[in-house]
């Protein structure tokens, strides 16, 4: 298999999508920690799961697969498996965030990282299993296991970042690490995919990724635009009421100046 039949710009676009999804997702998680009610917190966490799982992970892998080709014939994909992989990616991220909760402990962080990492590893395995060629496709379990272990590690890094209110520059740095690690995870798992072409076999069934690229990319962009707008217009609750009440009142300041 060839990984860059369209050039390395596909890799750059994939990294950019992964970075954007991770940063927006982390910003949503930060807002969830400032939410007053459990309902709004769940809304923020769901937006974070969509940003990180659907855009930062699944769509980034989707874009990178546009450059994958074989020496003879075309590659097709099982759309049902691809859709299931997208849903699993979002659910696994949301599950990891819910396991960690508002009071993260080492046990909760370990459990959340495992849930999220296993889900992302299975997502990638399903995505690679959706490949169809004129012949057969073999998935080696060792590569899938290695990719899953890396997914657990990067999930732990992501969840540890959410344990405190951190500035945007820190979130951007973590997002960049996430994007690089996800790319390594993807190509590590892809290295375990072996294609055996057979001219006597039937033509592969399924769809070409290019036919779905425009609607999928537009939908992914819109799914990022909504949480970005929500983060920008959300009220700033980073200051606690106690901090505000400790400021001296005008009358108090006047008496102090007179004395």
Order of alpha helices (4+ residues) and beta strands (2+ residues): alpha-alpha-alpha-beta-alpha-alpha-beta-beta-alpha-alpha-beta-alpha-alpha-alpha
